[in-house]
Amino acid sequence: MRAVLIMPEFLCDLTPPAQPPSAAQLPRALLYATSAGLGGSGLDVTSQEGARAAWRGGFLSQVICYANRQEEIPRRVVRSLQYHPVRLLSNLGSADYYAAKKRWLDAVAARTLRFGEYDFLHAWSGESFSSLTEARLKGLRSVMDVATWHRNKGHVKPAETKSERETRLKDRGWRDWRKHLAATRLQHLAEYDLADVLLMPSLKSMETFLSAGLSEKKLHYVGRGVDPARYRPGKPGEKFRAVFVGALIRRKGVHHLLEVWKKLALRDAELVLVGSMHEEVKPYLDAVSGDASVRLVGFTKSVEEELSGASVFVFPSECEGFAKATLEAAASGLPLIATRESGDAIVDGETGWEIPANDPDALAAALERAAKNRDELAGMGRRARERVEKFFTWDHYRMRLLHGYEAARTIV
């Protein structure tokens, strides 16, 4: 059963604060713990900018992370777990290995809080049950960054479902230890309760928490950011070029995109897929293997080059926290064909066309309209970049984060 919710109007104002909170309303000694790295791509960038906010604010005591690829924050402040005992489990497969890394990070962070002098914890969801518990026991304030949606994803569920209870009771003993590496839904729900404030990546994410019954006072919007100077609008060529950037998986709607593109058979058009391919999408790629209009780039560190010559950015995802690729495309002056689930860069009719998730017909109609009305694209792309500059730079993210710390310190 899916809950129906109308977002409170006062929560929809994305205007970032103009000034930071006073020093008295901010932490004095913050521990920032993340299973990501500082610097790189994806959540590594978000973690770097979060740690920067505390460092520039003068209250970052230590960062615990898995890699350090930045130079602004001194190494004496960063504790990298790059060489850790969990590396011995790297042959488990990616899902179990990353779950084990999160468990180790949480254990290290909890121990650091127990024996250190801190007054505040910044944690991330799915990897902070023990450290948030330690913070609560010591009377420390805390925020928790949420990477995506509420664990129930907008559905109404009991605290523990029948199947979850049966699995918990059945899978016991050393032979089943791998099944217990990832955080359970109960642990996710406990994390939501333990943290003083939950940092929301998007309005859609916030909606899923409100529909689960959490108070809006516990939720603080931080959004995501991008560096507009890195992504400059290019000049589209004569060929209509649609670009997708992200992991090539079903959750991001890549299978729908490939099927729709094949059926449309647009003239003088090209679909560019930028990202690592997953096995679940391989059959859909095989179906267009002889189609010269589909180009698979794979993973690249030069995303901005692929975006600069595009006509439109396509992102039909069904579930995201806030897809950073949509901000990169918008900063590149591209109109978006995207779902509301992808984040807050899309404004229907202004920065592109908003489409429902898992709706191939709507996706096909938007692509066809973009290809046939290319005179509309430049204005939409310009407004997309203006939206980024107004709401979604990393300066905006850090400012919102500082006010999130203030909210956690003042919440009753």
N, C-alpha and C positions, 0 to 999 in steps of 0.2 A: 504494500500500500504506500503510495507516494503522497507526501503532505503537500498541500497547496498553500502558498504564502505570497503575500504582496509586500515587497520591500518597503519599510518605512521611509517616507520621503526625505527625512532629515539625514538618513544614512546614505543617500545617493549623491550627496555633494562631494565631489572628488577634489575640490580646491585644497591644495596643501596649505598648512599653517605658514604664516609669513615669518614668524620668529620662533626660535627654539624656546623651550621652557627655561625658567631660571635655574641656576645651579642647585639651589636648595631643593628643587623638585626632581632632580636626577639622581641616579645611583652614585655612590662614592667609590665602590670597588666591585666591578662587574666581572663575572665569569661568563664567557661566551663559548658554548659547546656545540659543535656541529660535526656530523659525519662526512660533510663535504670538505672541500679544500678552501683555501683563501686564494681566489684568482683562478681563472681558467674559463670554463663555460658552464652554462646552466646554473644550478644552485650554488656552484662554486663562486660565481660572480656575486650572487645575492648575499652569500655569507661574507664575502670580502667587504661589500659595501656596508653590511650591518656592523661588522667589527670596526670599520673605519669610523662610523658614526660615534661609537663609544670612544675610540682612540682620540678623535678630534675633539670630542667633548671633555677629554681629560679624566675619564673614569674607567677606562679599560684596564683591569688588572691582569687578566690572562685569557688567551684563546686556546681551546683544545680543538684540534682539527686533524685531518688526515694528510694534508699537503699544504705547503706554503709557497705560493708562486707570486707573491707581491713583495714590495720593498718598503712601503710606507711605514707599516707597523714593525717595530724592531723585533728581531728574532728572540730576544730575551723575554718578550711578552707572549710569544707564540709557542705552544707545546705541540709539536707535530707528532702524530702517531703513525707516521709513514712506515716506521720499522716496528712492527707490533707482532705479538704472538699469533694473532688471527691469520697472519699471512700463511701459516702452516696449513690452513684450511682452504686455500685458494683453489684447490681442485674440486671443491664441492659443487661448483656451478654458481653462476652469478647471483641468483636469488638467495641461496643459503649463505653465500660468502658475504654479501652486503648486509644481510640480517645479522650475521655474526659480528661484523664490524660495528654495527650500531649498538649491539649488546656491550661490546668492549668499551666503546666511547662512553656509554651511559655509566658503566661501572667506574671508569676512570674519573668522570665528572663528579659522581657521587662521593668518591673518596677525596677528591680535591676540595669539595665543599666541606666535607666533614672535618678536615684538618687544616683548612686555610682560613684566611680572614677576608671574607666577602660579604657583601650586603645585598647582592642581586644576582640572579641567574637568567641568562638568555639561552633557551633551549629550542630544540626542533621536535616536531611531532613524530611519534613512532620510534623515538630513540632516547627518551628522557624520563621514563617512569621512575627509575631509582633516583636519579638526580633531582627531580622535582619533589619526590618524597623527602629526600634529605633536606632540600631547601625549606620545605614546609616544617619539618621537625626543628630546624634551627631558627625558624621565624623570619626567613629571608623572603623578599619579594621576588617575583619571577614573571617572565613573559615566555610564551611559546610560539614560535613561528609555525604556521601551518602551511605545508607545501601545496595542498590541494583542497578537497572538500571534507566535510564531516564524514566520519567513517561509515555512517549509515547512508550517505549519498542521497539525502532527501527522502528516504523511506522511513516509515514508522516501524521500529523494531523494539522488542524487549531488550533488557540489558544483556541477556544471553539467550540465544535462540536454542531450540531443541537440538539441532544438528551440531551447534558449537558445544553444547554441554556433553552430548554423546561422544564427540571427538575428544574433548578434554578428559573424559573419564576412561576412554578406551586407549588412547595413545599415551601409555605410561611406560617407564622403564628406559634403560640406556639405549635399547634398539630404536627408540622413537625420538632420540634427542634432537635430530635435525628438524623435526616437525615443530619444535618449540623455540626455534631460533628467532623467527619473526614475531614482532609484537602482536598480540591478540587484539581482537576488537575490544574486549574488556579493558585491556591495558590502555588502548587509545582513549576510551571513555574516561578512564581514571586520570589520564594525563590532562584531559580537558578540564576536569574538576580541580586538579592540583595546581595548575598554573593560575596566577592571578588575572592575567590578561592574555587573550589569544590574538595573535597578529594575523589578520585576514589578507590573503593575496588578491582577492577580487570580490566584487559585489555578489557574484554567483556563489562563491565559496561562503560568503557571509550568510547568504540566504539559506544554505543547507544547515548552518548552525542554528539560525533562528527557527527554522522548521523543526529542529530537534529539541527545541525548548530552552535553549540557552538565552540568557538575558543579553540585550544589546549593550549593556554596560560592561560586559565581560569581553566584548569583541571590539577590536580596534583595527581600522583599515590602514594598511601600509602600501598596498598595491605592489607594483614592481617598477623597474626603471631600465633605462637604456642611455647610452652616450650618443646624443644626436650628432656630435662632431664626427663620429666614426662612420655614420651612415648618411651619405649624401644622395639626394635625388639624382638619378641618371636620366638619360634620354632614351626612351623606348625605341626599338627599331621598328621597321615596317611590319614585321611578323608579330602577331599577337602571341605573347609569351606569358603563361601562367606558371607561377612558382609555388612550390610547397617546401617548407623547411621544418624538419623535425624527424623523430624516429619513425621509420616506416612500419607502423603497427595499425591494427584495426581500430584501437581506441581513438586514434587521431583521424579516423575516417578515410585512410588512404585507399582502402579497398573500394569504397564508394566512388572516390575520385577517379580511380583507374577505370572502373566500369562505365562511369558517366562519360569520361573523355573518349573512350572507345566508341560509344554509341553516338556521341555528337559529331565526331569526324569533322571538326572545324577546319576550314581551308586556311592555309598560310598561318598555322598555329603550332605552338610547341608547349608541351607540359614538361617542366623541369622539376625533378624530385631530388632534394638535397637532404641527406640523412642516411643513417645506417639502416640497412634492410634487416628485418626480422623474418624468420621462417614462415610465420603465419600469413605474410603478405606475398610470399614467393609465387603461389599459384596465380595471383592476380597480375603480377609482373610478367609471368610466363605467357599469360594470355595476350599481352601487348608486345611481346618480344620482337615481333617483326614490324612494329609500328615505328616509323622513323620520327614521328611527331612526339614521342616520349623519350626523354633523356634522363638517365639515372646518373646523378653526380656522385652519390654516396656521401660519406662524411668529409667535410672540408673545413679548414680554419678560415677560409676566405668567403664567408657567407655574403658579405657586403658586395662582392663582385658579381655573384649570381643574382642578387636583388637589383643591382644598378641598371641592368638592361631589361628588366621585366615590365610587363604591362599591368599585371594584377597579382596579388598574393592570395592563395587559397588555403584555408585551414578549417576543414569540416569536422573538428574534434568533438567528441561527446563528453569529455571530462578533462578539465585542466584546472590548475590553481590559477595561474595567469601565464599563458604561453608567451615566453620572451620573444619568440620568433615573430609574433604579431607586432610587437613594439619595434623590432628591428626593421620589419617591412614598412611600417608606418613612418619611421624615421627616414627611410629611403624614399619617401614620397609615393608609396604605392597604395592604391585603394585595396581594401580587404574584402574578400568573400569568406566570411567566418561565422561561426556559431557564437551565441552569447556565452556558451560554456567555455569558450577559448580565453575569455578575459574581457577587459574594459576598453580595449583600443577600438572596437567596432561600434559605430553608431549608424544605424540603418539609414541609408539615404544621404548621409553626410560624409563618413569616412569609407563607405563601401556599402555592401549589402549583407545584412544579417540573415542567416538561414537557420532553420531548425536542425538540430542534430539528427543524424540517421535518416535524412530525407533526400534521397538521390534526385527526385524530381525538382526540388527547390534548388539543389546544387546545380543541376543541369540548366535550369532557367537563369540562374545568376551568371553562370559562365557564358551562356549564349548572349545574354543582354550585354555583358561586358565586351564581348567580341564584336557585337554589332553596333555598339554605341561608344566607340573609343574616345569620342570627343568629351564624354563625361568623366573620363578617368583622371585627367590631369587635375581638375578641380577637387575631386575626391582625395586624390593623393596629397594635394597641398593641405587640405583640411586635416588629413590623417597626421601629417607631420606637425601641424600646429597643435593638435591635441597632445601629442607626445611632449612638445616643448612646454605646454601649459600644465600638464598633469603628471608626466611619467618619466622625468629624468631621474638619475640617481640622487641628485640633490633633493628632489621631492621625496624620494623613498627614505633617505636618511632623516629628513626633517619630520616626516610622519612617525618614524621609528622612535625618535627622541620623545615625541609626545605620547607614544605608547608606553615608554618607561615612566613618564609622568603619571599616566593613567593607572599603572600598576602600583605606584607608590602612594597614590591618593585614594584608591578604591577602598571602600569600607567592607 
